[in-house]
């Protein structure tokens, strides 16, 4: 059986390892020290909300949300930026439980919604998100400018 909860600074060693697995899944270089520093800053500065899935004292997954604002709606909006479950724990409902934590955060903060992006080739995510009530947003284009410093 697993539980979900908000992350604390005490979770950093395990969370950094899980975050590193997430980043390497996206073809980034492993950097556990960098991951721990990045997550420590997010938690200390309260820049994001991080929820964890935990089973028998072991962190099995996480989701990280960043606050945004919708000018037209004049409300907070959440960006579900990261969602990852260790491959040994997939298919057990951990992702759906973490998404429920995100929805509860949205309701508790009176936000107008949750926005997320996933790659077109992410078969699991593209099945998961609609099954959790997310709608595929097709009536706008998504653009990105990247600073190559």
Secondary structure as UniProt FT lines:
FT   STRAND          3..6
FT   HELIX           9..11
FT   HELIX           12..25
FT   TURN            26..27
FT   HELIX           32..45
FT   STRAND          48..55
FT   TURN            56..57
FT   STRAND          58..70
FT   TURN            71..74
FT   STRAND          75..85
FT   HELIX           87..89
FT   TURN            90..91
FT   HELIX           94..108
FT   TURN            109..110
FT   STRAND          114..116
FT   TURN            120..121
FT   HELIX           123..131
FT   TURN            132..133
//
